[in-house]
Amino acid sequence: MSKDWNKGVTLALEGPGKFSTISTIREASWALIEDWPLEDGDALDKALLALEQAMKGKKSAEAARLAFIAAAHEAAIEIKE
């Protein structure tokens, strides 16, 4: 199962208007662990679990991507469509 996403997620992790694109499950995992503005949250926990499961081939990369986007919404991080 691919660990790359078909479509990256472009979001303002470093502050308003400072966008970066996350394109892989590994990049998303590091972003949640190292750069995320929240330390706790239901969507954050679900995203971490979904990313781990996707790395192990137990969940699709797209499901992990959607969980990552939900965590970004929970953290009020701006996403560029």
PDB file of N, CA, C and O in Angstrom:
ATOM      1  N   MET A   1       0.844  -1.178   0.000  1.00  0.00           N
ATOM      2  CA  MET A   1       0.000   0.000   0.000  1.00  0.00           C
ATOM      3  C   MET A   1       0.893   1.246   0.000  1.00  0.00           C
ATOM      4  O   MET A   1       1.867   1.315   0.749  1.00  0.00           O
ATOM      5  N   SER A   2       0.564   2.205  -0.824  1.00  0.00           N
ATOM      6  CA  SER A   2       1.379   3.410  -0.962  1.00  0.00           C
ATOM      7  C   SER A   2       1.311   4.270   0.293  1.00  0.00           C
ATOM      8  O   SER A   2       0.267   4.393   0.934  1.00  0.00           O
ATOM      9  N   LYS A   3       2.441   4.852   0.619  1.00  0.00           N
ATOM     10  CA  LYS A   3       2.496   5.753   1.766  1.00  0.00           C
ATOM     11  C   LYS A   3       2.458   7.218   1.327  1.00  0.00           C
ATOM     12  O   LYS A   3       2.547   8.130   2.149  1.00  0.00           O
ATOM     13  N   ASP A   4       2.324   7.423   0.020  1.00  0.00           N
ATOM     14  CA  ASP A   4       2.176   8.766  -0.520  1.00  0.00           C
ATOM     15  C   ASP A   4       0.695   9.039  -0.767  1.00  0.00           C
ATOM     16  O   ASP A   4      -0.079   8.131  -1.071  1.00  0.00           O
ATOM     17  N   TRP A   5       0.327  10.276  -0.634  1.00  0.00           N
ATOM     18  CA  TRP A   5      -1.045  10.671  -0.893  1.00  0.00           C
ATOM     19  C   TRP A   5      -1.185  11.089  -2.344  1.00  0.00           C
ATOM     20  O   TRP A   5      -0.245  11.621  -2.936  1.00  0.00           O
ATOM     21  N   ASN A   6      -2.357  10.850  -2.918  1.00  0.00           N
ATOM     22  CA  ASN A   6      -2.616  11.277  -4.289  1.00  0.00           C
ATOM     23  C   ASN A   6      -2.646  12.797  -4.389  1.00  0.00           C
ATOM     24  O   ASN A   6      -2.304  13.373  -5.422  1.00  0.00           O
ATOM     25  N   LYS A   7      -3.056  13.430  -3.308  1.00  0.00           N
ATOM     26  CA  LYS A   7      -3.130  14.894  -3.267  1.00  0.00           C
ATOM     27  C   LYS A   7      -2.574  15.347  -1.928  1.00  0.00           C
ATOM     28  O   LYS A   7      -3.057  14.919  -0.880  1.00  0.00           O
ATOM     29  N   GLY A   8      -1.567  16.206  -1.948  1.00  0.00           N
ATOM     30  CA  GLY A   8      -0.983  16.719  -0.718  1.00  0.00           C
ATOM     31  C   GLY A   8      -1.951  17.627   0.028  1.00  0.00           C
ATOM     32  O   GLY A   8      -2.957  18.076  -0.523  1.00  0.00           O
ATOM     33  N   VAL A   9      -1.635  17.885   1.274  1.00  0.00           N
ATOM     34  CA  VAL A   9      -2.422  18.788   2.109  1.00  0.00           C
ATOM     35  C   VAL A   9      -1.554  20.015   2.377  1.00  0.00           C
ATOM     36  O   VAL A   9      -0.498  19.918   3.003  1.00  0.00           O
ATOM     37  N   THR A  10      -2.010  21.162   1.898  1.00  0.00           N
ATOM     38  CA  THR A  10      -1.264  22.411   2.069  1.00  0.00           C
ATOM     39  C   THR A  10      -1.893  23.179   3.221  1.00  0.00           C
ATOM     40  O   THR A  10      -3.062  23.559   3.168  1.00  0.00           O
ATOM     41  N   LEU A  11      -1.100  23.400   4.259  1.00  0.00           N
ATOM     42  CA  LEU A  11      -1.634  24.047   5.440  1.00  0.00           C
ATOM     43  C   LEU A  11      -0.611  24.987   6.066  1.00  0.00           C
ATOM     44  O   LEU A  11       0.590  24.880   5.821  1.00  0.00           O
ATOM     45  N   ALA A  12      -1.118  25.910   6.878  1.00  0.00           N
ATOM     46  CA  ALA A  12      -0.287  26.948   7.510  1.00  0.00           C
ATOM     47  C   ALA A  12       0.168  26.464   8.883  1.00  0.00           C
ATOM     48  O   ALA A  12      -0.374  26.874   9.908  1.00  0.00           O
ATOM     49  N   LEU A  13       1.162  25.594   8.890  1.00  0.00           N
ATOM     50  CA  LEU A  13       1.667  25.029  10.144  1.00  0.00           C
ATOM     51  C   LEU A  13       2.522  26.015  10.935  1.00  0.00           C
ATOM     52  O   LEU A  13       2.534  25.979  12.166  1.00  0.00           O
ATOM     53  N   GLU A  14       3.221  26.877  10.246  1.00  0.00           N
ATOM     54  CA  GLU A  14       4.152  27.789  10.917  1.00  0.00           C
ATOM     55  C   GLU A  14       3.544  29.148  11.203  1.00  0.00           C
ATOM     56  O   GLU A  14       4.250  30.073  11.602  1.00  0.00           O
ATOM     57  N   GLY A  15       2.244  29.278  11.004  1.00  0.00           N
ATOM     58  CA  GLY A  15       1.574  30.540  11.269  1.00  0.00           C
ATOM     59  C   GLY A  15       0.732  30.960  10.085  1.00  0.00           C
ATOM     60  O   GLY A  15       0.849  30.384   9.003  1.00  0.00           O
ATOM     61  N   PRO A  16      -0.120  31.963  10.278  1.00  0.00           N
ATOM     62  CA  PRO A  16      -1.005  32.427   9.213  1.00  0.00           C
ATOM     63  C   PRO A  16      -0.240  32.812   7.944  1.00  0.00           C
ATOM     64  O   PRO A  16       0.717  33.585   7.987  1.00  0.00           O
ATOM     65  N   GLY A  17      -0.680  32.262   6.830  1.00  0.00           N
ATOM     66  CA  GLY A  17      -0.089  32.591   5.543  1.00  0.00           C
ATOM     67  C   GLY A  17       1.221  31.896   5.237  1.00  0.00           C
ATOM     68  O   GLY A  17       1.760  32.083   4.146  1.00  0.00           O
ATOM     69  N   LYS A  18       1.755  31.107   6.145  1.00  0.00           N
ATOM     70  CA  LYS A  18       3.023  30.393   5.935  1.00  0.00           C
ATOM     71  C   LYS A  18       2.704  28.918   5.649  1.00  0.00           C
ATOM     72  O   LYS A  18       2.681  28.079   6.549  1.00  0.00           O
ATOM     73  N   PHE A  19       2.462  28.641   4.381  1.00  0.00           N
ATOM     74  CA  PHE A  19       1.975  27.329   3.981  1.00  0.00           C
ATOM     75  C   PHE A  19       3.099  26.360   3.641  1.00  0.00           C
ATOM     76  O   PHE A  19       4.141  26.740   3.107  1.00  0.00           O
ATOM     77  N   SER A  20       2.854  25.109   3.968  1.00  0.00           N
ATOM     78  CA  SER A  20       3.722  24.020   3.530  1.00  0.00           C
ATOM     79  C   SER A  20       2.806  22.869   3.127  1.00  0.00           C
ATOM     80  O   SER A  20       1.669  22.771   3.588  1.00  0.00           O
ATOM     81  N   THR A  21       3.316  22.009   2.268  1.00  0.00           N
ATOM     82  CA  THR A  21       2.514  20.895   1.770  1.00  0.00           C
ATOM     83  C   THR A  21       3.034  19.585   2.342  1.00  0.00           C
ATOM     84  O   THR A  21       4.226  19.286   2.273  1.00  0.00           O
ATOM     85  N   ILE A  22       2.125  18.819   2.903  1.00  0.00           N
ATOM     86  CA  ILE A  22       2.408  17.495   3.434  1.00  0.00           C
ATOM     87  C   ILE A  22       1.917  16.502   2.389  1.00  0.00           C
ATOM     88  O   ILE A  22       0.745  16.524   2.011  1.00  0.00           O
ATOM     89  N   SER A  23       2.818  15.621   1.914  1.00  0.00           N
ATOM     90  CA  SER A  23       2.475  14.729   0.805  1.00  0.00           C
ATOM     91  C   SER A  23       2.552  13.247   1.141  1.00  0.00           C
ATOM     92  O   SER A  23       2.131  12.409   0.343  1.00  0.00           O
ATOM     93  N   THR A  24       3.084  12.914   2.309  1.00  0.00           N
ATOM     94  CA  THR A  24       3.236  11.500   2.656  1.00  0.00           C
ATOM     95  C   THR A  24       2.763  11.243   4.081  1.00  0.00           C
ATOM     96  O   THR A  24       2.630  12.164   4.887  1.00  0.00           O
ATOM     97  N   ILE A  25       2.517   9.993   4.366  1.00  0.00           N
ATOM     98  CA  ILE A  25       2.121   9.593   5.709  1.00  0.00           C
ATOM     99  C   ILE A  25       3.235   9.912   6.702  1.00  0.00           C
ATOM    100  O   ILE A  25       2.963  10.364   7.815  1.00  0.00           O
ATOM    101  N   ARG A  26       4.468   9.684   6.313  1.00  0.00           N
ATOM    102  CA  ARG A  26       5.606   9.971   7.196  1.00  0.00           C
ATOM    103  C   ARG A  26       5.686  11.471   7.516  1.00  0.00           C
ATOM    104  O   ARG A  26       5.879  11.845   8.673  1.00  0.00           O
ATOM    105  N   GLU A  27       5.539  12.322   6.505  1.00  0.00           N
ATOM    106  CA  GLU A  27       5.563  13.772   6.739  1.00  0.00           C
ATOM    107  C   GLU A  27       4.433  14.185   7.681  1.00  0.00           C
ATOM    108  O   GLU A  27       4.626  15.017   8.567  1.00  0.00           O
ATOM    109  N   ALA A  28       3.257  13.597   7.482  1.00  0.00           N
ATOM    110  CA  ALA A  28       2.111  13.929   8.329  1.00  0.00           C
ATOM    111  C   ALA A  28       2.370  13.508   9.774  1.00  0.00           C
ATOM    112  O   ALA A  28       2.044  14.243  10.707  1.00  0.00           O
ATOM    113  N   SER A  29       2.950  12.340   9.954  1.00  0.00           N
ATOM    114  CA  SER A  29       3.264  11.862  11.301  1.00  0.00           C
ATOM    115  C   SER A  29       4.211  12.816  12.002  1.00  0.00           C
ATOM    116  O   SER A  29       3.992  13.183  13.156  1.00  0.00           O
ATOM    117  N   TRP A  30       5.261  13.215  11.306  1.00  0.00           N
ATOM    118  CA  TRP A  30       6.227  14.150  11.906  1.00  0.00           C
ATOM    119  C   TRP A  30       5.580  15.490  12.215  1.00  0.00           C
ATOM    120  O   TRP A  30       5.863  16.096  13.249  1.00  0.00           O
ATOM    121  N   ALA A  31       4.710  15.957  11.321  1.00  0.00           N
ATOM    122  CA  ALA A  31       4.034  17.233  11.565  1.00  0.00           C
ATOM    123  C   ALA A  31       3.186  17.165  12.828  1.00  0.00           C
ATOM    124  O   ALA A  31       3.192  18.096  13.634  1.00  0.00           O
ATOM    125  N   LEU A  32       2.451  16.060  13.006  1.00  0.00           N
ATOM    126  CA  LEU A  32       1.608  15.915  14.195  1.00  0.00           C
ATOM    127  C   LEU A  32       2.439  15.818  15.469  1.00  0.00           C
ATOM    128  O   LEU A  32       2.043  16.334  16.514  1.00  0.00           O
ATOM    129  N   ILE A  33       3.574  15.167  15.383  1.00  0.00           N
ATOM    130  CA  ILE A  33       4.409  14.951  16.565  1.00  0.00           C
ATOM    131  C   ILE A  33       5.260  16.180  16.891  1.00  0.00           C
ATOM    132  O   ILE A  33       5.392  16.549  18.058  1.00  0.00           O
ATOM    133  N   GLU A  34       5.833  16.809  15.877  1.00  0.00           N
ATOM    134  CA  GLU A  34       6.807  17.882  16.101  1.00  0.00           C
ATOM    135  C   GLU A  34       6.239  19.301  16.009  1.00  0.00           C
ATOM    136  O   GLU A  34       6.660  20.186  16.754  1.00  0.00           O
ATOM    137  N   ASP A  35       5.287  19.520  15.100  1.00  0.00           N
ATOM    138  CA  ASP A  35       4.885  20.890  14.773  1.00  0.00           C
ATOM    139  C   ASP A  35       3.467  21.259  15.175  1.00  0.00           C
ATOM    140  O   ASP A  35       3.062  22.410  15.014  1.00  0.00           O
ATOM    141  N   TRP A  36       2.713  20.314  15.691  1.00  0.00           N
ATOM    142  CA  TRP A  36       1.285  20.550  15.926  1.00  0.00           C
ATOM    143  C   TRP A  36       1.064  21.499  17.087  1.00  0.00           C
ATOM    144  O   TRP A  36       1.733  21.374  18.112  1.00  0.00           O
ATOM    145  N   PRO A  37       0.129  22.460  16.953  1.00  0.00           N
ATOM    146  CA  PRO A  37      -0.105  23.429  18.023  1.00  0.00           C
ATOM    147  C   PRO A  37      -0.874  22.849  19.224  1.00  0.00           C
ATOM    148  O   PRO A  37      -0.859  23.440  20.303  1.00  0.00           O
ATOM    149  N   LEU A  38      -1.536  21.714  19.048  1.00  0.00           N
ATOM    150  CA  LEU A  38      -2.250  21.065  20.153  1.00  0.00           C
ATOM    151  C   LEU A  38      -1.492  19.825  20.603  1.00  0.00           C
ATOM    152  O   LEU A  38      -0.849  19.147  19.802  1.00  0.00           O
ATOM    153  N   GLU A  39      -1.579  19.544  21.884  1.00  0.00           N
ATOM    154  CA  GLU A  39      -0.976  18.311  22.398  1.00  0.00           C
ATOM    155  C   GLU A  39      -2.027  17.238  22.631  1.00  0.00           C
ATOM    156  O   GLU A  39      -1.705  16.051  22.690  1.00  0.00           O
ATOM    157  N   ASP A  40      -3.272  17.648  22.764  1.00  0.00           N
ATOM    158  CA  ASP A  40      -4.365  16.723  23.007  1.00  0.00           C
ATOM    159  C   ASP A  40      -5.536  17.070  22.102  1.00  0.00           C
ATOM    160  O   ASP A  40      -5.737  18.227  21.731  1.00  0.00           O
ATOM    161  N   GLY A  41      -6.302  16.048  21.758  1.00  0.00           N
ATOM    162  CA  GLY A  41      -7.508  16.258  20.972  1.00  0.00           C
ATOM    163  C   GLY A  41      -7.978  14.947  20.373  1.00  0.00           C
ATOM    164  O   GLY A  41      -7.169  14.089  20.019  1.00  0.00           O
ATOM    165  N   ASP A  42      -9.282  14.798  20.261  1.00  0.00           N
ATOM    166  CA  ASP A  42      -9.841  13.569  19.708  1.00  0.00           C
ATOM    167  C   ASP A  42      -9.390  13.340  18.269  1.00  0.00           C
ATOM    168  O   ASP A  42      -8.965  12.240  17.915  1.00  0.00           O
ATOM    169  N   ALA A  43      -9.484  14.382  17.438  1.00  0.00           N
ATOM    170  CA  ALA A  43      -9.094  14.237  16.036  1.00  0.00           C
ATOM    171  C   ALA A  43      -7.591  13.990  15.911  1.00  0.00           C
ATOM    172  O   ALA A  43      -7.155  13.238  15.040  1.00  0.00           O
ATOM    173  N   LEU A  44      -6.807  14.617  16.773  1.00  0.00           N
ATOM    174  CA  LEU A  44      -5.356  14.387  16.772  1.00  0.00           C
ATOM    175  C   LEU A  44      -5.055  12.927  17.081  1.00  0.00           C
ATOM    176  O   LEU A  44      -4.257  12.296  16.388  1.00  0.00           O
ATOM    177  N   ASP A  45      -5.690  12.390  18.116  1.00  0.00           N
ATOM    178  CA  ASP A  45      -5.481  10.984  18.475  1.00  0.00           C
ATOM    179  C   ASP A  45      -5.899  10.052  17.340  1.00  0.00           C
ATOM    180  O   ASP A  45      -5.204   9.082  17.035  1.00  0.00           O
ATOM    181  N   LYS A  46      -7.041  10.352  16.717  1.00  0.00           N
ATOM    182  CA  LYS A  46      -7.524   9.525  15.608  1.00  0.00           C
ATOM    183  C   LYS A  46      -6.577   9.602  14.416  1.00  0.00           C
ATOM    184  O   LYS A  46      -6.341   8.600  13.742  1.00  0.00           O
ATOM    185  N   ALA A  47      -6.036  10.784  14.157  1.00  0.00           N
ATOM    186  CA  ALA A  47      -5.107  10.943  13.038  1.00  0.00           C
ATOM    187  C   ALA A  47      -3.821  10.166  13.287  1.00  0.00           C
ATOM    188  O   ALA A  47      -3.316   9.497  12.384  1.00  0.00           O
ATOM    189  N   LEU A  48      -3.292  10.248  14.488  1.00  0.00           N
ATOM    190  CA  LEU A  48      -2.069   9.498  14.804  1.00  0.00           C
ATOM    191  C   LEU A  48      -2.290   7.998  14.629  1.00  0.00           C
ATOM    192  O   LEU A  48      -1.433   7.297  14.092  1.00  0.00           O
ATOM    193  N   LEU A  49      -3.430   7.515  15.079  1.00  0.00           N
ATOM    194  CA  LEU A  49      -3.756   6.096  14.938  1.00  0.00           C
ATOM    195  C   LEU A  49      -3.940   5.717  13.464  1.00  0.00           C
ATOM    196  O   LEU A  49      -3.446   4.681  13.017  1.00  0.00           O
ATOM    197  N   ALA A  50      -4.650   6.557  12.718  1.00  0.00           N
ATOM    198  CA  ALA A  50      -4.885   6.285  11.299  1.00  0.00           C
ATOM    199  C   ALA A  50      -3.568   6.268  10.523  1.00  0.00           C
ATOM    200  O   ALA A  50      -3.378   5.422   9.648  1.00  0.00           O
ATOM    201  N   LEU A  51      -2.669   7.185  10.830  1.00  0.00           N
ATOM    202  CA  LEU A  51      -1.372   7.223  10.153  1.00  0.00           C
ATOM    203  C   LEU A  51      -0.556   5.978  10.477  1.00  0.00           C
ATOM    204  O   LEU A  51       0.084   5.406   9.594  1.00  0.00           O
ATOM    205  N   GLU A  52      -0.576   5.559  11.737  1.00  0.00           N
ATOM    206  CA  GLU A  52       0.142   4.350  12.130  1.00  0.00           C
ATOM    207  C   GLU A  52      -0.434   3.125  11.404  1.00  0.00           C
ATOM    208  O   GLU A  52       0.313   2.281  10.908  1.00  0.00           O
ATOM    209  N   GLN A  53      -1.751   3.041  11.348  1.00  0.00           N
ATOM    210  CA  GLN A  53      -2.388   1.915  10.682  1.00  0.00           C
ATOM    211  C   GLN A  53      -2.099   1.925   9.180  1.00  0.00           C
ATOM    212  O   GLN A  53      -1.924   0.868   8.573  1.00  0.00           O
ATOM    213  N   ALA A  54      -2.049   3.109   8.587  1.00  0.00           N
ATOM    214  CA  ALA A  54      -1.739   3.210   7.156  1.00  0.00           C
ATOM    215  C   ALA A  54      -0.297   2.781   6.884  1.00  0.00           C
ATOM    216  O   ALA A  54      -0.022   2.137   5.872  1.00  0.00           O
ATOM    217  N   MET A  55       0.618   3.135   7.781  1.00  0.00           N
ATOM    218  CA  MET A  55       2.012   2.707   7.618  1.00  0.00           C
ATOM    219  C   MET A  55       2.127   1.184   7.653  1.00  0.00           C
ATOM    220  O   MET A  55       2.987   0.604   6.991  1.00  0.00           O
ATOM    221  N   LYS A  56       1.263   0.550   8.425  1.00  0.00           N
ATOM    222  CA  LYS A  56       1.285  -0.913   8.550  1.00  0.00           C
ATOM    223  C   LYS A  56       0.428  -1.603   7.490  1.00  0.00           C
ATOM    224  O   LYS A  56       0.345  -2.831   7.459  1.00  0.00           O
ATOM    225  N   GLY A  57      -0.215  -0.809   6.616  1.00  0.00           N
ATOM    226  CA  GLY A  57      -1.043  -1.377   5.563  1.00  0.00           C
ATOM    227  C   GLY A  57      -2.426  -1.804   6.026  1.00  0.00           C
ATOM    228  O   GLY A  57      -3.124  -2.517   5.305  1.00  0.00           O
ATOM    229  N   LYS A  58      -2.830  -1.383   7.210  1.00  0.00           N
ATOM    230  CA  LYS A  58      -4.127  -1.764   7.755  1.00  0.00           C
ATOM    231  C   LYS A  58      -5.217  -0.743   7.457  1.00  0.00           C
ATOM    232  O   LYS A  58      -6.396  -1.001   7.702  1.00  0.00           O
ATOM    233  N   LYS A  59      -4.832   0.399   6.937  1.00  0.00           N
ATOM    234  CA  LYS A  59      -5.768   1.467   6.598  1.00  0.00           C
ATOM    235  C   LYS A  59      -5.240   2.131   5.341  1.00  0.00           C
ATOM    236  O   LYS A  59      -4.030   2.156   5.112  1.00  0.00           O
ATOM    237  N   SER A  60      -6.130   2.667   4.531  1.00  0.00           N
ATOM    238  CA  SER A  60      -5.696   3.297   3.284  1.00  0.00           C
ATOM    239  C   SER A  60      -5.005   4.632   3.556  1.00  0.00           C
ATOM    240  O   SER A  60      -5.247   5.278   4.576  1.00  0.00           O
ATOM    241  N   ALA A  61      -4.151   5.027   2.630  1.00  0.00           N
ATOM    242  CA  ALA A  61      -3.479   6.322   2.719  1.00  0.00           C
ATOM    243  C   ALA A  61      -4.509   7.453   2.703  1.00  0.00           C
ATOM    244  O   ALA A  61      -4.331   8.462   3.385  1.00  0.00           O
ATOM    245  N   GLU A  62      -5.579   7.290   1.933  1.00  0.00           N
ATOM    246  CA  GLU A  62      -6.616   8.325   1.856  1.00  0.00           C
ATOM    247  C   GLU A  62      -7.342   8.474   3.187  1.00  0.00           C
ATOM    248  O   GLU A  62      -7.660   9.595   3.586  1.00  0.00           O
ATOM    249  N   ALA A  63      -7.609   7.384   3.877  1.00  0.00           N
ATOM    250  CA  ALA A  63      -8.250   7.463   5.199  1.00  0.00           C
ATOM    251  C   ALA A  63      -7.344   8.211   6.173  1.00  0.00           C
ATOM    252  O   ALA A  63      -7.820   9.007   6.982  1.00  0.00           O
ATOM    253  N   ALA A  64      -6.047   7.958   6.094  1.00  0.00           N
ATOM    254  CA  ALA A  64      -5.090   8.663   6.949  1.00  0.00           C
ATOM    255  C   ALA A  64      -5.047  10.151   6.592  1.00  0.00           C
ATOM    256  O   ALA A  64      -4.954  11.003   7.475  1.00  0.00           O
ATOM    257  N   ARG A  65      -5.115  10.452   5.307  1.00  0.00           N
ATOM    258  CA  ARG A  65      -5.112  11.847   4.845  1.00  0.00           C
ATOM    259  C   ARG A  65      -6.333  12.594   5.397  1.00  0.00           C
ATOM    260  O   ARG A  65      -6.211  13.720   5.880  1.00  0.00           O
ATOM    261  N   LEU A  66      -7.497  11.964   5.322  1.00  0.00           N
ATOM    262  CA  LEU A  66      -8.715  12.595   5.819  1.00  0.00           C
ATOM    263  C   LEU A  66      -8.664  12.795   7.334  1.00  0.00           C
ATOM    264  O   LEU A  66      -9.150  13.804   7.844  1.00  0.00           O
ATOM    265  N   ALA A  67      -8.082  11.843   8.045  1.00  0.00           N
ATOM    266  CA  ALA A  67      -7.926  11.988   9.489  1.00  0.00           C
ATOM    267  C   ALA A  67      -6.969  13.139   9.816  1.00  0.00           C
ATOM    268  O   ALA A  67      -7.184  13.879  10.776  1.00  0.00           O
ATOM    269  N   PHE A  68      -5.916  13.283   9.014  1.00  0.00           N
ATOM    270  CA  PHE A  68      -4.961  14.379   9.185  1.00  0.00           C
ATOM    271  C   PHE A  68      -5.659  15.733   8.980  1.00  0.00           C
ATOM    272  O   PHE A  68      -5.437  16.678   9.737  1.00  0.00           O
ATOM    273  N   ILE A  69      -6.500  15.808   7.950  1.00  0.00           N
ATOM    274  CA  ILE A  69      -7.244  17.048   7.679  1.00  0.00           C
ATOM    275  C   ILE A  69      -8.189  17.357   8.842  1.00  0.00           C
ATOM    276  O   ILE A  69      -8.310  18.513   9.248  1.00  0.00           O
ATOM    277  N   ALA A  70      -8.853  16.344   9.374  1.00  0.00           N
ATOM    278  CA  ALA A  70      -9.747  16.554  10.528  1.00  0.00           C
ATOM    279  C   ALA A  70      -8.971  17.085  11.724  1.00  0.00           C
ATOM    280  O   ALA A  70      -9.465  17.949  12.449  1.00  0.00           O
ATOM    281  N   ALA A  71      -7.769  16.581  11.936  1.00  0.00           N
ATOM    282  CA  ALA A  71      -6.935  17.073  13.040  1.00  0.00           C
ATOM    283  C   ALA A  71      -6.543  18.535  12.813  1.00  0.00           C
ATOM    284  O   ALA A  71      -6.475  19.319  13.759  1.00  0.00           O
ATOM    285  N   ALA A  72      -6.289  18.893  11.561  1.00  0.00           N
ATOM    286  CA  ALA A  72      -5.957  20.290  11.253  1.00  0.00           C
ATOM    287  C   ALA A  72      -7.150  21.203  11.546  1.00  0.00           C
ATOM    288  O   ALA A  72      -6.983  22.297  12.086  1.00  0.00           O
ATOM    289  N   HIS A  73      -8.345  20.751  11.189  1.00  0.00           N
ATOM    290  CA  HIS A  73      -9.548  21.541  11.508  1.00  0.00           C
ATOM    291  C   HIS A  73      -9.712  21.693  13.013  1.00  0.00           C
ATOM    292  O   HIS A  73     -10.025  22.781  13.496  1.00  0.00           O
ATOM    293  N   GLU A  74      -9.504  20.614  13.755  1.00  0.00           N
ATOM    294  CA  GLU A  74      -9.601  20.647  15.216  1.00  0.00           C
ATOM    295  C   GLU A  74      -8.620  21.667  15.803  1.00  0.00           C
ATOM    296  O   GLU A  74      -8.948  22.369  16.759  1.00  0.00           O
ATOM    297  N   ALA A  75      -7.417  21.744  15.228  1.00  0.00           N
ATOM    298  CA  ALA A  75      -6.384  22.654  15.729  1.00  0.00           C
ATOM    299  C   ALA A  75      -6.505  24.071  15.155  1.00  0.00           C
ATOM    300  O   ALA A  75      -5.677  24.934  15.446  1.00  0.00           O
ATOM    301  N   ALA A  76      -7.540  24.307  14.338  1.00  0.00           N
ATOM    302  CA  ALA A  76      -7.776  25.607  13.705  1.00  0.00           C
ATOM    303  C   ALA A  76      -6.607  26.042  12.825  1.00  0.00           C
ATOM    304  O   ALA A  76      -6.254  27.220  12.773  1.00  0.00           O
ATOM    305  N   ILE A  77      -6.016  25.066  12.134  1.00  0.00           N
ATOM    306  CA  ILE A  77      -4.933  25.347  11.199  1.00  0.00           C
ATOM    307  C   ILE A  77      -5.540  25.604   9.826  1.00  0.00           C
ATOM    308  O   ILE A  77      -6.350  24.816   9.338  1.00  0.00           O
ATOM    309  N   GLU A  78      -5.146  26.705   9.212  1.00  0.00           N
ATOM    310  CA  GLU A  78      -5.669  27.071   7.902  1.00  0.00           C
ATOM    311  C   GLU A  78      -5.186  26.076   6.853  1.00  0.00           C
ATOM    312  O   GLU A  78      -4.002  25.744   6.792  1.00  0.00           O
ATOM    313  N   ILE A  79      -6.122  25.604   6.027  1.00  0.00           N
ATOM    314  CA  ILE A  79      -5.799  24.680   4.942  1.00  0.00           C
ATOM    315  C   ILE A  79      -6.106  25.380   3.631  1.00  0.00           C
ATOM    316  O   ILE A  79      -7.159  25.997   3.473  1.00  0.00           O
ATOM    317  N   LYS A  80      -5.178  25.276   2.699  1.00  0.00           N
ATOM    318  CA  LYS A  80      -5.359  25.856   1.364  1.00  0.00           C
ATOM    319  C   LYS A  80      -5.863  24.768   0.448  1.00  0.00           C
ATOM    320  O   LYS A  80      -5.217  23.731   0.293  1.00  0.00           O
ATOM    321  N   GLU A  81      -7.004  24.992  -0.157  1.00  0.00           N
ATOM    322  CA  GLU A  81      -7.590  23.990  -1.076  1.00  0.00           C
ATOM    323  C   GLU A  81      -7.039  24.135  -2.463  1.00  0.00           C
ATOM    324  O   GLU A  81      -7.417  23.381  -3.359  1.00  0.00           O
TER     325      GLU A  81
END
